[in-house]
């Protein structure tokens, strides 16, 4: 379900704004303190600069956490105020007894971002971030915080890696999904950028032009990716070997997928 497909928007009652600060605890579990005070909006240029920074540098709060929103901790009002502070237009609705709030943000550089949070009992249950990356250039990606090498360096080897291969003409596709179970984090990379030599499909996750990147945070993600072919079956690599590749030379960080391993 895309947020743009949700039914009629409902308005929430006005409340006193809340400024939320997040401090990482030693256990990597962020703690939250809320202060009832006047909500200060960032200037448009500062808001965009701050969001760009948060997409390129690891934040102070550990996953699951985005823009200071933490599933099972942040309230709906706190989340809406965070969006408002960044001047992100918020839309909220009810669908199948769950509340949803979302924003769409266009950077003007080719990078687009959609955020959807699921609300239960006025608390953020989970969130999803959808990125349409800018056209790949020689410079580093504008969404580096969700790039495979950043995630592996920050959280260690993923608990699971699934791979998908689509053969539909004229645009066969592929995707890679990283799971970090202890962080309640799933990241999916989808694209068309690969080479096939008749036996192996070669894909290079750190330099590929990905068409979309989707991130799920929280214990009960809405519409998570379906199961694919495991890394071990598709490549014969272990998770540790995969992690070493993802943190090495980007030009050499390529996977040779066994075409026969995919249905």
C-alpha positions as CSV (number, residue, x, y, z in Angstrom):
1,X,0.0,0.0,0.0
2,X,1.4,3.4,-1.0
3,X,0.6,6.3,1.1
4,X,-0.8,8.1,-1.9
5,X,-3.4,5.4,-2.2
6,X,-4.8,5.9,1.3
7,X,-8.4,7.1,1.8
8,X,-9.7,10.4,3.0
9,X,-7.6,12.5,5.3
10,X,-8.7,13.2,8.8
11,X,-7.5,16.1,10.9
12,X,-6.2,15.7,14.5
13,X,-7.1,18.2,17.2
14,X,-4.6,21.0,17.9
15,X,-2.3,20.4,20.8
16,X,0.6,22.0,22.5
17,X,3.7,21.3,20.4
18,X,6.4,19.1,21.7
19,X,10.1,19.3,21.0
20,X,11.7,15.8,21.0
21,X,15.4,15.2,21.8
22,X,17.0,11.8,21.4
23,X,20.1,10.6,23.2
24,X,21.8,7.2,22.5
25,X,22.0,4.9,25.4
26,X,25.0,2.5,25.8
27,X,22.8,-0.4,24.7
28,X,22.1,1.4,21.4
29,X,18.5,2.0,22.5
30,X,17.6,5.7,22.2
31,X,16.0,7.4,25.1
32,X,13.5,10.2,24.6
33,X,12.7,13.3,26.5
34,X,9.9,15.6,25.6
35,X,9.6,19.2,26.6
36,X,6.4,21.2,26.2
37,X,7.6,24.4,24.6
38,X,7.1,26.6,21.5
39,X,7.8,24.7,18.3
40,X,10.5,26.5,16.3
41,X,10.4,25.9,12.5
42,X,13.6,25.7,10.6
43,X,14.1,28.1,7.7
44,X,13.5,26.3,4.4
45,X,17.2,26.2,3.4
46,X,18.3,25.0,6.9
47,X,15.6,22.4,6.9
48,X,16.7,21.0,3.5
49,X,20.4,21.1,4.6
50,X,19.6,19.3,7.8
51,X,17.6,16.5,6.1
52,X,20.4,16.1,3.5
53,X,22.9,15.7,6.3
54,X,20.7,13.1,8.1
55,X,20.6,11.1,4.8
56,X,24.4,11.1,4.5
57,X,25.7,10.8,8.0
58,X,24.7,8.3,10.7
59,X,22.4,10.0,13.2
60,X,22.9,10.1,17.0
61,X,20.0,7.7,17.5
62,X,20.5,4.1,16.4
63,X,18.0,2.1,14.4
64,X,15.1,1.9,14.5
65,X,15.1,5.7,14.3
66,X,14.7,8.2,11.6
67,X,14.6,12.0,11.9
68,X,14.2,11.4,15.6
69,X,11.1,9.2,15.3
70,X,11.4,5.9,17.2
71,X,8.8,3.1,16.8
72,X,7.0,2.2,20.0
73,X,8.3,5.3,21.7
74,X,7.5,8.4,19.7
75,X,3.9,9.6,19.9
76,X,1.8,10.7,16.9
77,X,1.9,14.3,18.0
78,X,5.7,14.2,18.6
79,X,6.2,12.7,15.1
80,X,3.9,15.3,13.5
81,X,5.8,18.1,15.2
82,X,9.1,16.7,14.0
83,X,7.8,16.8,10.4
84,X,6.4,20.3,11.0
85,X,9.8,21.5,12.3
86,X,11.4,20.4,9.1
87,X,8.6,22.1,7.1
88,X,7.5,18.7,5.8
89,X,3.7,18.7,5.0
90,X,2.0,16.0,7.0
91,X,-1.1,14.1,5.9
92,X,-2.8,11.7,8.3
93,X,-5.6,9.1,7.7
94,X,-7.2,5.9,9.0
95,X,-7.0,2.7,7.1
96,X,-8.1,-0.8,8.4
97,X,-8.2,0.5,12.0
98,X,-4.7,1.8,11.9
99,X,-3.6,5.4,11.7
100,X,-1.1,6.5,9.1
101,X,0.8,9.8,8.7
102,X,3.1,10.5,5.8
103,X,5.0,13.1,3.9
104,X,6.5,13.4,0.4
105,X,9.6,15.5,-0.1
106,X,11.4,16.4,-3.4
107,X,14.9,17.7,-3.1
108,X,15.2,19.1,-6.6
109,X,18.4,17.1,-7.3
110,X,16.6,14.0,-8.5
111,X,16.4,12.5,-5.0
112,X,12.8,12.0,-3.7
113,X,11.7,10.8,-0.3
114,X,8.4,9.5,1.1
115,X,7.9,8.7,4.8
116,X,5.0,6.7,6.2
117,X,4.4,6.1,9.9
118,X,1.9,3.6,11.3
119,X,0.0,4.7,14.4
120,X,-1.6,2.5,17.1
121,X,-2.9,3.9,20.3
122,X,-1.4,7.3,19.5
123,X,2.1,5.7,19.4
124,X,4.3,5.2,16.2
125,X,4.3,1.5,15.7
126,X,6.6,1.4,12.7
127,X,7.8,3.6,9.9
128,X,8.8,3.2,6.3
129,X,11.1,5.4,4.2
130,X,10.9,5.2,0.4
131,X,13.8,6.8,-1.6
132,X,14.0,7.4,-5.3
133,X,17.8,8.0,-5.6
134,X,19.3,10.6,-7.8
135,X,21.2,9.6,-11.0
136,X,24.4,8.0,-9.9
137,X,27.5,10.2,-10.2
138,X,31.1,10.1,-9.3
139,X,30.3,11.8,-6.0
140,X,29.0,9.8,-3.0
141,X,25.3,8.9,-2.8
142,X,23.0,11.5,-1.3
143,X,21.4,8.7,0.8
144,X,24.6,7.2,2.1
145,X,23.2,6.5,5.6
146,X,21.2,3.6,4.0
147,X,23.9,2.4,1.7
148,X,25.1,-1.2,2.4
149,X,28.6,-0.3,3.6
150,X,27.3,2.3,6.1
151,X,24.8,-0.2,7.6
152,X,27.4,-3.0,7.9
153,X,29.9,-0.6,9.5
154,X,27.3,0.6,11.9
155,X,25.4,-2.6,12.8
156,X,27.7,-5.4,11.9
157,X,26.9,-8.3,9.6
158,X,23.2,-8.5,8.6
159,X,21.2,-11.3,10.1
160,X,20.0,-12.3,6.6
161,X,20.4,-11.2,3.0
162,X,17.8,-12.1,0.3
163,X,18.2,-11.7,-3.4
164,X,15.6,-11.5,-6.2
165,X,16.0,-11.8,-10.0
166,X,13.3,-10.8,-12.4
167,X,13.5,-11.9,-16.0
168,X,10.5,-10.1,-17.5
169,X,11.4,-8.4,-20.9
170,X,12.2,-5.8,-21.8
171,X,13.5,-4.6,-18.5
172,X,14.7,-7.5,-16.3
173,X,15.3,-6.4,-12.7
174,X,16.9,-7.5,-9.5
175,X,16.8,-6.6,-5.8
176,X,18.8,-7.2,-2.6
177,X,17.3,-7.1,0.9
178,X,19.3,-6.7,4.1
179,X,17.9,-7.7,7.4
180,X,19.2,-6.5,10.8
181,X,17.0,-8.3,13.2
182,X,18.4,-6.9,16.4
183,X,17.8,-3.4,15.1
184,X,14.3,-4.1,13.7
185,X,15.6,-2.8,10.4
186,X,15.1,-4.0,6.8
187,X,16.5,-2.3,3.7
188,X,15.6,-3.2,0.1
189,X,17.5,-2.1,-3.0
190,X,15.8,-2.5,-6.3
191,X,17.2,-1.8,-9.8
192,X,18.0,-2.9,-13.3
193,X,21.8,-2.4,-13.3
194,X,23.4,-5.8,-13.8
195,X,25.2,-8.0,-16.3
196,X,24.4,-11.6,-17.3
197,X,27.0,-13.9,-19.0
198,X,24.7,-16.9,-19.4
199,X,25.6,-18.5,-16.1
200,X,26.1,-15.7,-13.5
201,X,24.3,-12.4,-12.9
202,X,26.9,-9.8,-11.8
203,X,25.7,-7.0,-9.6
204,X,27.8,-4.4,-7.7
205,X,25.7,-3.0,-4.8
206,X,28.0,-0.2,-3.9
207,X,28.3,1.3,-7.4
208,X,25.0,0.2,-9.0
209,X,22.4,2.7,-10.1
210,X,19.5,1.7,-7.8
211,X,16.1,2.7,-9.0
212,X,14.6,2.7,-5.5
213,X,15.6,2.1,-1.9
214,X,13.0,1.2,0.7
215,X,13.6,1.1,4.5
216,X,11.4,-0.5,7.2
217,X,11.8,0.2,10.9
218,X,9.9,-1.4,13.8
219,X,8.9,-4.8,15.0
220,X,5.8,-5.1,12.9
221,X,6.6,-3.5,9.5
222,X,3.8,-2.8,7.1
223,X,4.0,-4.8,3.9
224,X,7.6,-6.0,4.3
225,X,9.4,-7.6,1.3
226,X,8.6,-11.2,0.5
227,X,11.2,-14.0,1.0
228,X,13.8,-14.3,-1.8
229,X,16.8,-16.6,-2.5
230,X,19.2,-16.6,0.4
231,X,22.7,-15.1,-0.1
232,X,24.3,-18.4,0.7
233,X,22.2,-20.2,-2.0
234,X,22.5,-17.5,-4.6
235,X,26.3,-16.8,-4.2
236,X,27.9,-19.4,-1.9
237,X,29.1,-16.5,0.3
238,X,28.6,-16.4,4.0
239,X,27.2,-13.3,5.7
240,X,30.6,-12.5,7.1
241,X,32.2,-12.7,3.6
242,X,29.4,-10.5,2.2
243,X,30.0,-7.9,5.0
244,X,33.8,-7.9,4.2
245,X,33.0,-7.2,0.5
246,X,30.6,-4.4,1.4
247,X,33.2,-2.7,3.5
248,X,36.1,-3.1,1.1
249,X,36.9,-1.6,-2.3
250,X,33.5,-0.5,-3.9
251,X,34.7,-1.4,-7.4
252,X,35.4,-5.0,-6.2
253,X,32.3,-5.4,-4.0
254,X,30.4,-7.4,-6.6
255,X,28.1,-10.4,-6.3
256,X,28.0,-13.3,-8.9
257,X,24.5,-14.6,-8.6
258,X,23.9,-18.2,-9.8
259,X,21.1,-17.7,-12.4
260,X,20.0,-21.3,-11.8
261,X,19.3,-20.6,-8.1
262,X,16.4,-18.4,-9.0
263,X,12.9,-19.7,-9.8
